[in-house]
Amino acid sequence: MSVRKGAPALLGAGTLCAALLLSGCASTAPPTPAAPAGTAAAAPPAGDARPQGARPGAAPEAGGPGEPANTLASAPVPAPRLPGVGPVTQALVPDGTTQALVVTGATADDNTSTATLYERDPGGRWTESAGPWPAHNALQGWTSDHTAGDLRTPIGVFRLGDAGGRLPDPGSRLPYDQDEEFAISGTGFSGESLEGSFDHVVAIDYNRVPGRTPLDKERPLGAEKGGGVWIHVDHGGPTQACVALERESLRELIRALDPAREPVIVMGPAPELAR
């Protein structure tokens, strides 16, 4: 049986496991393909270029006799950015987004990472609101061109709009689908049990139709691009393509995510995100 609450949230874009037949999460079985969905880029606001000492809205004053007019301008104020995120990556964060989960690995080949939730205040500054939490990503690390079965997690900025799991809703403001189909068994890459990995999940909008249960198998970019990329319960080892957090950390994240803040995940190796 399936229980959904709330309205469809956002847009976005792996490998589900065992009997679920999705292609991105916590299983050693070969993943089922799918493909990425990007996010709209947002240009950072321009800085203030008033002359030094000028009042807001005032024109520059001319100098005294024999003195040139004051033409010095203050340096542009840089647009606030997420910690560790460079201008290229920041430009992919939608203008309306005020909540972002940043998941960072040390290198492109690492399968361990750190996840931190940030929120943007009315002044545009990003501050840490939860975490940092230890995390796992895919066995082979990260990729900017994910394909089904490559055992790498997609790099990029993706919406977070739908949640679900085998267990009841822990207090999500996102639509939450409780379903026994989230049950999983078997072992991971390190021989660890996968049982309970999908007790709670958040769908990453990579190559999926937003506003649907994470179990939905439609892949807008094609099966070859992978899919079923989730944030799920950490089973103690690397994933097929998902991001995994410890159980209580994930429950905290699910309760914190607010669709009114248009939450996204910003994920990849630190050097790539810093661009």
N, C-alpha and C positions, 0 to 999 in steps of 0.2 A: 504494500500500500504506500501511497505517496502523499505527503502533506506539504503544501506550499503556502507561504504567506507573503504578503507584500506585493508591490507592483514590480515589473521588470525594471532593472536599473540601468546598466550602462552598455558600452560596446567594447569589443576587444578580440584576444586570441589565446613531455609529455606522454605519456603513454599510460593509459589505465591498465589494470592488471587482471590476471587470471580470468575468471568467468565474466568480468565486466566488459571485456572486448573493447575498451577505450585504449588510446595509444599514448601514454606518457607517464603514468605514475608507477610507483613502487612494486614492480614485478620483474622477475627474471624472464618471463615469457616474452617472445618477440612482440614488439608494440604494433598497434594498428595505426596506420598513417593519418595525417591531417595537415593543415597549413595555417601560416600566421596572418593576424589581422593587425594593422598598425593603428597608431593614434594620431590625431591631428596635431600638427606642430603649432606652438604658440610663441610668437616673437616676444622677447623680454621688453618691458617698458623702457622708454628712453630716459636718460638721466636728466638732471636739472642743469642747464647751461647758462644760468644768470651770471652777469659779471660779479666779481667778488665785491662784497660790501653792499650790493644793491638790494633794495627792498623788493619783495615779491611784486611783480607787475611794474616796477619802476624802470625807466630808461636809464642807460649809462650817463653819468654826468661828464661834461667836458672839463678838462683840466684848466688851471689858471693860466695867466699870461705866459706864453712861451712854453707851456706844458702840453703834451699831447693828451687827447681824450683817453679816458680809462677804457681800454679795450680788452683787459684781462678777463677771461671767463673762468668760472670755477670748473674743476674737472667733473666730467659726467659721473653721476652716482651709479655704481653697478647694480643691476637688478638682483634682488635676493635669489639665491640658489640653494637647493638642497645640499646639505653637507656631503662633500665627496663627489658631487655631480658638476660636470663642466657645462659650458654654454650649449654645446651641440645636443647633449642629452636633455638638459633642462628645457630646451625649446620644444621637445616632444611632449612635455607635460601640458595637458590642456589648461587653458586660462582659468576655467572654473574649478579646477582641482585644488582643494585645500587639505588633502590627506593623502600621504604617499608612504608606502612600505618600500624601503630601500634594502635590497638583498645584494650583498657584495661578497665576491670571492677574491682571493689574493691574486690568482692568475687564471688564465683561460682554461687550464687543465685541472683546476682544483674542484673537488666534489664536496668540500665543506665551505660554509659561508656564514655570514652574520646578517641578521634581519633587524631593522629598526624602523619603527613607525614615527613619522613626522607629521605635524600639522602646521598650517600656515595661518598666522594671525592677521587681523585686519590691516596691519602695516606692511604685510608682505613678507615678514620674516618667518623662516621655517625653524621650528623648535621640536626637539625630541619629546614624544608623548608616551611611548612605550618601548620596551626593549632596552638595550640590544639583546637579541636572543640568538643562541647557536642554531645553525640550520644545516641541512644537507641539500645538495642539488644533484644533478645527474652524474653518473659514474665517470664519464669522460670530461666533465666540466661544462663549458659554455660554448655557444655558437651564435653568430649573427645570421646564419642561414640554416635553420633547423630543418631536418628531414626525419621522417619516421624511422626509428631504429638506430639513429646515430648516437644514442646514449649521451646526448648533450642537452642542456637547458637553453631555451631561446633567450637571447639578449634583447632588451628593449624596454619600452614603457607600455604597459597594458592595463586596461580597466579591470576593476574587481567589482562585480555586480551581483553574483549569485553564490549561494552556499548550500550545503546539504550534508548528509551523512547517515550512517547506520543508527546512530544514537539521536535522542531528541535534541531539539534546538536549545543551545546553551544560552540564548539571549541575543540572537542576531537581529540587527535591523535590516540586513539584506534579506531578500526572499530565501527561505530555507526549506530544502526538500529532504524530509526524513524517509528513507527507503531501505528495505532489507537488501536491495541490490548493491548497496555499498559494501556488503560483507566481502571479505577477501581472506585467502589462506595461502600457504606456500612459504617459500623462503626468499630472502633478498640476496644481493651479490656477496654479502659477507656471511651467509648462512643463517642470518637472523630471521625470526618469524615475522611475517607480514600481517598477521592477524591484528585487527584493530586499526590499521593504517588509515582506513577511510571512515572511522567513527565520526570524524568531522572533516569537512573539506571546504575550501573556497576555490571556485573556478577562476582561473586566469584567462582573460578574454583573448587567448591566442587561438586563431583558427576555429572559432566556435560562434554560434549564434547567441548573442547576449539576451538575457531575459528568460533563459530556459534553465532547467535543472542541469547541474554539472554532468549528469548521466547522458544528456543528449549527445547523439553521435554524428550530427550533421557537421561537415567540414567544408566551409565556404571556399577555402583555397585549395581543396583537393586532399585526398587521403595521403598522398605522398609527402605532404608537409607536416604530418604528425598532428596530434591533438590530444584532448584529455589532459591538458597541463593544469595541475591543481597545486594549491597549498594544502598539504595534508599532515596527518600525525606522523612524526618521525619514528621509524622502526629501528633506528640504530645503524643505518648504513645508507649509501648513495641510492638515488632513485633512477628511474628510466629517463625522466625529463622534468619531473616536478620539483617543487621546493617543499621541504618537510621541516616542521617545527615540533618541538616537544609538546605533548598533549596540552598542558595547562597554558603554555604560551599561545598555542593556536586558539584555545577557547577565549583567552583574553583578547586576541586579535579580532576574533569573530564578533565579540561584544562591542569592540571599539569602532569597527568599520561603519561609517555612516553614509548612506547613499546620497544624502544632501550635500556631502563634501566631495562627491564625485571621485572616490578613491581610486588610486592606481598602484601598481607595483612597478618599481624601477629596479631592474635586475641585470646582473652581469659581473664580469671581473672588474676590479677597481680601476685598472688603467683604461678600460673601455668606457666606463661610466664617467670618468674624469674628462673626457674629450669635450 
